[in-house]
Amino acid sequence: MLFKTKLLLPVIAGALLFQACNKKDEFQTSANGLKYKIYELNDKGEYEAKGKIADSDTSGARMGQIIAFHMTLKNDADSVLVDTRTQKPAFPAMLPIVEPSMKGGLEEALMMLSDGDSAVFKINADSLFAHTYKQPLPPFIKQGSDLTYFIKVDRVMNREQAEAYQQEVMENMQKQEHADMLKNLKTDSAMVSQLKADSTIIQKYVQDQKLTGVQKSPLGVYYTVTQAGQGPQAAAGDMVSVHYKLSNLSGKQLETSEGNEPFKFPLGRGQVIPGWDDAIAQLKEGSKATLLIPSSLAYGAREQGPDMPANSILRFDIELVDVEKN
């Protein structure tokens, strides 16, 4: 299920700190006791305080809509409790607008916001945990104190739009993680060292297995084309379909697509291990190849089971079944 209706603390993490100088830049109080400052962009592209929001104002998020936002949550000692921009992954909170669980609570706060708004809310911690989170007050939050929410709204959407938004955010995160990994391959001393060590092992494996025609991809995947394809060259952005057998260097088969549909994915979008994105981009449709992927271009130090310990070099025997040009 994409969305949760309960506003659980780990879900609503987020982050934004901003500055504003305005005569209306002081806390307002709603009829239900919610303390707030709300800022919107003016025609000059600067944030300015909205001031008092009328109780009859219905321009904010409406019941049933989904609001996506980043947020920092602080206690009365100014300690950051949650922060979506620094947590891993840095994913914006996405919450449905629901009936308020209390007067002056978070649900009421979210209903005051529109696309692009920034806001600060102060909410009584005792009431929030009793009525919204339905949990005891944790020891790092003082009884009777307020929690302060710094919120930056990205979008207010219907459910269909939210589904597309979530997919967009996930794809952007994958691209960024992929870009960060490629950067680390050149700058992270541990990864550089591991790549060199893996290359030595792979070169010996190539000799022992008497593999011929072995080439090296730009990032360092060793591959040999066992059957040249005659179709279009695969490139980043293309939708490709691949049959594969995965083995470790001991020769044990770990996984295969045989008997199933070929694995389909967009090439170069960070949705597979980097070694696949890199090596498959060297092939044409119809090609069959053996890929020897260094651990830093596969799962790195993450153990994937007893037959794939940390820093495992992987062998893939693949067939590039189809290339749908972007």
C-alpha distance (Angstrom), angle and dihedral (degrees) to the residues before:
residue distance angle dihedral
M1 . . .
L2 3.80 . .
F3 3.77 100.3 .
K4 3.80 135.6 34.8
T5 3.75 122.6 -144.9
K6 3.80 95.6 -151.3
L7 3.76 116.2 78.0
L8 3.79 98.4 -130.7
L9 3.78 115.6 -174.9
P10 3.84 98.2 -120.8
V11 3.78 91.4 51.4
I12 3.78 97.5 52.9
A13 3.78 97.0 55.2
G14 3.81 115.6 135.7
A15 3.77 146.9 140.2
L16 3.78 147.0 -132.6
L17 3.78 134.5 130.6
F18 3.79 117.3 -171.6
Q19 3.79 140.8 169.5
A20 3.78 129.5 -131.0
C21 3.77 133.8 172.6
N22 3.79 112.4 -161.4
K23 3.78 137.9 127.8
K24 3.80 87.8 -119.7
D25 3.81 90.3 52.8
E26 3.79 96.3 113.0
F27 3.78 132.8 98.1
Q28 3.78 115.7 -80.0
T29 3.81 123.4 -160.8
S30 3.79 125.1 -138.3
A31 3.81 124.1 -141.7
N32 3.82 87.4 -98.5
G33 3.80 93.2 53.0
L34 3.81 98.9 -101.0
K35 3.81 111.5 151.4
Y36 3.79 112.9 -145.8
K37 3.78 149.8 159.8
I38 3.80 116.0 -162.9
Y39 3.78 124.7 -170.3
E40 3.81 130.0 -167.3
L41 3.79 133.4 -174.1
N42 3.79 114.7 -98.5
D43 3.81 127.2 -151.8
K44 3.81 89.9 -84.2
G45 3.80 91.8 57.6
E46 3.80 91.8 -109.0
Y47 3.79 127.5 126.7
E48 3.79 116.4 -113.1
A49 3.78 130.0 176.3
K50 3.79 117.6 -101.0
G51 3.78 92.2 -151.7
K52 3.79 119.8 -156.9
I53 3.82 115.2 9.8
A54 3.80 113.1 -146.6
D55 3.81 114.4 -121.4
S56 3.81 87.6 -127.6
D57 3.83 92.6 55.2
T58 3.83 109.6 119.4
S59 3.81 98.4 173.0
G60 3.81 93.4 106.1
A61 3.79 130.9 81.5
R62 3.80 113.6 -45.9
M63 3.78 133.0 -141.2
G64 3.80 111.5 -76.2
Q65 3.79 95.2 21.2
I66 3.81 122.7 117.0
I67 3.79 120.6 -125.6
A68 3.81 122.0 -157.8
F69 3.78 117.1 -161.6
H70 3.78 147.0 149.1
M71 3.76 118.6 -127.2
T72 3.78 146.6 178.6
L73 3.80 117.2 -150.2
K74 3.83 118.8 -158.7
N75 3.79 134.9 -179.0
D76 3.82 124.8 -136.9
A77 3.82 90.6 -86.3
D78 3.83 88.4 61.2
S79 3.81 91.1 -112.5
V80 3.81 115.2 148.8
L81 3.80 109.8 -120.5
V82 3.80 100.2 176.2
D83 3.78 134.2 4.1
T84 3.79 124.9 177.4
R85 3.78 94.8 -161.9
T86 3.80 94.2 58.8
Q87 3.80 100.2 33.4
K88 3.80 118.5 94.4
P89 2.94 114.7 -85.1
A90 3.81 96.0 26.0
F91 3.79 93.3 -140.3
P92 3.82 121.3 161.0
A93 3.78 117.6 -117.5
M94 3.81 113.8 -105.4
L95 3.79 116.6 -163.2
P96 3.79 135.3 167.3
I97 3.79 118.0 -123.8
V98 3.81 104.7 -113.3
E99 3.79 138.7 169.2
P100 3.82 110.1 -67.3
S101 3.80 114.6 -98.6
M102 3.81 90.8 -154.6
K103 3.79 141.6 5.4
G104 3.78 113.0 -86.7
G105 3.80 92.8 11.4
L106 3.80 137.3 137.9
E107 3.79 94.9 -86.2
E108 3.80 90.2 57.3
A109 3.80 89.4 47.7
L110 3.80 93.4 54.1
M111 3.81 91.5 49.3
M112 3.81 88.8 61.6
L113 3.81 93.2 60.2
S114 3.81 134.5 90.6
D115 3.82 135.1 -174.2
G116 3.81 111.4 -53.7
D117 3.82 96.7 6.9
S118 3.78 121.2 143.4
A119 3.78 120.0 -155.7
V120 3.77 148.1 170.7
F121 3.82 119.3 -146.1
K122 3.80 130.3 -175.2
I123 3.80 113.9 -155.7
N124 3.80 128.3 179.7
A125 3.79 107.3 -106.0
D126 3.83 96.6 -149.5
S127 3.81 93.3 54.7
L128 3.80 93.2 41.2
F129 3.80 94.3 54.6
A130 3.80 93.6 40.7
H131 3.81 98.3 48.3
T132 3.81 108.1 20.7
Y133 3.80 108.0 27.5
K134 3.83 93.1 26.6
Q135 3.79 90.0 -148.9
P136 3.81 134.4 118.2
L137 3.78 115.8 -92.2
P138 3.84 106.6 -93.3
P139 3.83 118.7 -124.2
F140 3.82 93.9 -111.6
I141 3.82 91.0 62.2
K142 3.80 116.6 73.8
Q143 3.80 117.7 -129.1
G144 3.79 111.7 -107.2
S145 3.81 93.2 16.8
D146 3.80 130.0 122.9
L147 3.77 127.1 -116.2
T148 3.79 114.8 -139.4
Y149 3.80 120.7 -142.1
F150 3.81 120.2 -162.3
I151 3.81 104.9 -164.5
K152 3.80 133.2 -175.4
V153 3.81 113.2 -172.7
D154 3.77 117.1 -143.2
R155 3.80 101.2 179.0
V156 3.79 143.3 -15.9
M157 3.81 109.2 -146.8
N158 3.77 147.6 163.6
R159 3.80 118.2 -109.6
E160 3.81 95.5 -94.3
Q161 3.79 91.7 50.9
A162 3.79 89.9 46.9
E163 3.81 91.8 56.0
A164 3.81 90.2 54.5
Y165 3.81 91.2 43.6
Q166 3.79 92.5 53.1
Q167 3.80 90.8 50.7
E168 3.80 90.4 49.2
V169 3.80 92.4 50.2
M170 3.81 91.9 48.0
E171 3.81 92.0 50.8
N172 3.80 91.8 48.9
M173 3.80 90.8 49.7
Q174 3.81 91.2 50.5
K175 3.81 90.6 50.2
Q176 3.80 91.2 50.5
E177 3.81 93.3 47.6
H178 3.80 88.9 49.1
A179 3.82 91.4 50.1
D180 3.82 91.3 47.6
M181 3.79 90.8 50.9
L182 3.82 92.4 50.8
K183 3.80 89.6 50.2
N184 3.80 91.2 49.8
L185 3.80 90.6 52.8
K186 3.79 87.3 67.9
T187 3.79 101.6 33.9
D188 3.82 108.1 28.7
S189 3.81 107.2 89.6
A190 3.81 93.8 -154.7
M191 3.81 92.6 51.9
V192 3.80 92.4 45.4
S193 3.80 90.2 50.5
Q194 3.82 92.4 47.4
L195 3.80 91.7 49.1
K196 3.82 90.6 53.5
A197 3.80 91.6 48.6
D198 3.81 91.8 48.4
S199 3.81 91.2 49.1
T200 3.80 90.5 56.5
I201 3.82 91.1 51.0
I202 3.80 92.5 46.5
Q203 3.80 92.9 50.0
K204 3.81 90.2 53.5
Y205 3.82 90.1 46.8
V206 3.82 90.1 52.6
Q207 3.81 90.1 53.2
D208 3.81 94.5 44.9
Q209 3.82 92.5 48.1
K210 3.82 91.5 43.3
L211 3.79 91.7 -129.4
T212 3.80 113.6 175.6
G213 3.78 135.0 -157.8
V214 3.79 91.7 28.1
Q215 3.80 115.5 172.8
K216 3.78 133.0 -177.6
S217 3.80 123.3 -125.9
P218 3.83 121.4 -137.2
L219 3.81 92.7 -95.3
G220 3.79 96.4 42.2
V221 3.82 108.8 -89.3
Y222 3.81 112.0 145.0
Y223 3.79 111.7 -140.5
T224 3.77 141.2 166.9
V225 3.80 124.7 -161.5
T226 3.81 108.5 -133.9
Q227 3.81 94.0 179.6
A228 3.79 122.0 21.8
G229 3.78 115.2 -133.9
Q230 3.79 124.0 -136.7
G231 3.80 98.0 -157.1
P232 3.80 131.3 91.6
Q233 3.79 121.1 -52.2
A234 3.81 113.0 -102.0
A235 3.80 114.6 -119.3
A236 3.80 138.5 173.9
G237 3.79 110.5 -72.2
D238 3.81 95.0 28.9
M239 3.79 119.6 120.7
V240 3.80 106.1 -123.6
S241 3.81 132.9 -171.8
V242 3.80 118.6 -151.0
H243 3.79 135.7 -175.6
Y244 3.80 111.8 -155.9
K245 3.79 148.7 174.7
L246 3.79 117.1 -154.2
S247 3.81 120.4 -154.2
N248 3.77 136.8 165.0
L249 3.80 119.8 -125.0
S250 3.80 89.8 -97.0
G251 3.80 87.3 68.0
K252 3.80 98.4 -110.0
Q253 3.80 113.0 141.7
L254 3.79 109.4 -130.1
E255 3.79 103.8 176.0
T256 3.80 141.3 -2.5
S257 3.78 140.0 -175.6
E258 3.80 92.0 -148.6
G259 3.78 111.2 128.1
N260 3.79 90.8 23.6
E261 3.77 137.1 76.8
P262 3.82 114.6 -77.5
F263 3.78 115.1 -92.6
K264 3.82 109.0 -98.2
F265 3.79 124.4 -159.6
P266 3.83 142.8 142.7
L267 3.80 108.7 -93.5
G268 3.78 119.5 -125.2
R269 3.79 95.9 13.3
G270 3.80 98.2 108.0
Q271 3.81 94.0 -109.9
V272 3.82 93.0 122.9
I273 3.79 133.4 36.6
P274 3.83 111.7 -64.5
G275 3.79 92.2 -114.3
W276 3.79 90.6 63.3
D277 3.80 94.2 48.0
D278 3.79 89.7 49.6
A279 3.81 101.2 42.8
I280 3.81 100.0 39.1
A281 3.81 88.9 54.4
Q282 3.83 86.2 66.5
L283 3.82 92.9 59.9
K284 3.80 138.7 80.8
E285 3.80 125.8 -136.0
G286 3.80 109.7 -81.2
S287 3.80 94.2 28.9
K288 3.77 122.6 137.1
A289 3.79 117.3 -156.9
T290 3.77 146.3 162.8
L291 3.80 115.0 -127.0
L292 3.80 123.6 -161.4
I293 3.77 105.7 -165.4
P294 3.82 122.6 -165.1
S295 3.79 114.0 -129.6
S296 3.80 93.2 -112.2
L297 3.82 88.2 60.4
A298 3.80 91.6 46.3
Y299 3.81 125.3 37.5
G300 3.80 98.2 -35.0
A301 3.80 115.0 -161.2
R302 3.81 92.6 -11.6
E303 3.80 112.2 111.0
Q304 3.81 112.5 -135.4
G305 3.80 98.4 -170.5
P306 3.82 138.4 -54.5
D307 3.81 93.1 -58.4
M308 3.80 93.9 46.6
P309 3.81 108.4 46.0
A310 3.78 124.3 175.6
N311 3.81 115.6 -57.3
S312 3.80 93.7 18.0
I313 3.79 119.8 171.0
L314 3.80 109.3 -139.0
R315 3.79 132.9 -147.9
F316 3.80 118.4 -152.2
D317 3.79 123.2 -175.2
I318 3.77 103.5 -162.6
E319 3.78 144.6 175.3
L320 3.79 118.7 -153.8
V321 3.79 96.4 -141.4
D322 3.79 100.8 176.5
V323 3.80 141.1 6.3
E324 3.80 117.6 -163.1
K325 3.79 105.5 -165.7
N326 3.78 115.3 -131.4
